[in-house]
Amino acid sequence: MKASDLKNLDVRDLIDELNSLDFENVGGWPTPVKIGAAILVFAGVLALGYFLSIKDLNARHDRLQREEQTQLSSFENKAFKAHNLEQYRQQLAEMEENFETLKSQLPKDTEVPGLLEDITHTGLSSGLEFETIALKDEIEKEFYAELPIDIRVTGDYHAFGAFVSGVAALPRIVTLHDFSIAPVKQGKGEAAGGLLNLVITAKTYRYAGGDEDTGPAGKGKKGKNAKSKKKGGRS
């Protein structure tokens, strides 16, 4: 069958022609049919190759590309840290030094009475008259303890300002909170010559993360150890 003959065939005749093909004698097929069959086989092979191999390879390629980007990002991050490692070490040393400086400004239990004396001296030097200055119960925090101090003094605004500045200049860390100011009342509700009452809470702090047991528990341990040593000496 020639190509010109295929053009003149209608669909039914083409189907009849294909049905009459002998699959055991492929070599005897018309040339156009051989070409069409070869194209179909080639397309089938390509489709099978794509679904059986190329599709998996594309998925693997995409996965490897994502891993490559992740590794590159990790490498850049580590390279940046390595390049700035010395700077980080210097910053860490500075932070540790600053931390030790701040920690040295926190009073120990044995230094609290001296701190109260410093606050009292600062107030008296500023022209204030103390009514009360009392240490309240310690408040435990995560790595430090608050030591509140209730203060009630009498004076004027200038004395109050000098007192606040003096407390801020103390070598130990002391902060001031919750203040209230009211005029001093004499008889019949009259003000006492412009004097004022200042009620304020001062807070100092104790570092609670050290090796030394300076709190009540630590004192108790020291006391027990001392007693046991004393008993041992007597025996």
Buried (B, 14 or more C-beta within 10 A) or exposed (E): EEEEEBEEEEEEEEEEBEEEBEEEEEEEBBEBBEEBBEEEEEEEEEEEEEEEEEEEEEEEEEEEEEEEEEEEEEEEEEEEEEEEEEEEEEEEEEEEEEEEEEBEBBBEBEBBEEBBEBBBEBBEEBBBEBEEBEBEEBEEEEEBBBBBBBBBBBBBEEBBEBBBEBBEEBEBBBEBEEEEEEBBEEEEEEEEEEBBBBBBBBBBBBBBEEEEEBBEEEEEEEEEEEEEEEEEEEE
